[in-house]
Amino acid sequence: MAYIQENAEGAVRDMLKEVSQSMQGPSLSALEHLDDGTAIQLSISITSQGEATFDFSGTGRLVAGNLNAPRAVTLSAILYCLRCMVAHDVPLNQGCLKPVKVVIPEGSVLDPREDSAVVGGNVLTCQRLVDVVFKAFAVCAASQGCMNNTVFGDESMGYYETVAGGAGAGPGWHGRSGVHTHMTNTRITDPEILERRYPVVLKQFHLNRGTGGLGLYCGGDGVLREMLFRRPLTLSVLTERRGPYKPYGLEGVCQWSAQCVCTVH
């Protein structure tokens, strides 16, 4: 186990050393926002020895809703991003974080009080954290940035699903369309099973062409999913990227389309 962590640490250090040699200034920086305008600010300083400080000073205060993310969520997002950027095939483990110091303002949306609501932090804010880290390193454009959590039901039943979107493009590849990205790992229910077991008709479910942004390498398209409820049900949607802060492009490429959730009575 010690060797696995040491190997991961060495891989991350090698990657950070390469980045430090190509940096144009003293640090890398990026700014992203949640839909309510809460800022997630990141500054990354890297030494020639392959050590980095991820400083989230300037990040917005904790919010009244449930998008607060415990400190562990930020560490997990950084760990994931570092593992994605290393040149070696190493197992995901704590060794990746050994060369990294993380500064998170106490009382911020990334280090809230113990009595703060946090259910959305693990499924939505974590996606924005990945966006801001990749944006600082300029390794790829933003993905959909959301899990699109969808819940419906009544007194007798309940159903939960997450709806996929598009993955960001990079220097040499197009983004994948209609997939979950980064911190998500769920598969959606087959239409035949959905309609057989629940009072729902799936009217359409397909790629939403042209929503991934334009460029030499285009982002992946999102999806269009329309369901008809055959009896009165309560619907709840926990999602992001519906406001003015669209997923970003890189190298002057236009942004993605914003997400939209519509209900028709």
Secondary structure, 3 states (H helix, E strand, C coil): CHHHHHHHHHHHHHHHHHHHHHCCCCCEEEEEECCCCCEEEEEEEECCCCCEEEECCCCCECCCCCCCCCHHHHHHHHHHHHHHHCCCCCCCCHHHHCCEEEECCCCECCCCCCCCCCCCHHHHHHHHHHHHHHHHHCCCCCCCCCCCEEEEECCCCEEEEECCECCCCECCECCCCCECCCCCCCCCCCHHHHHHHCCEEEEEEEEECCCCCCCCCCCCCEEEEEEEECCCCEEEEECCCCCCCCCCCCCCCCCCCCCCCCCCC
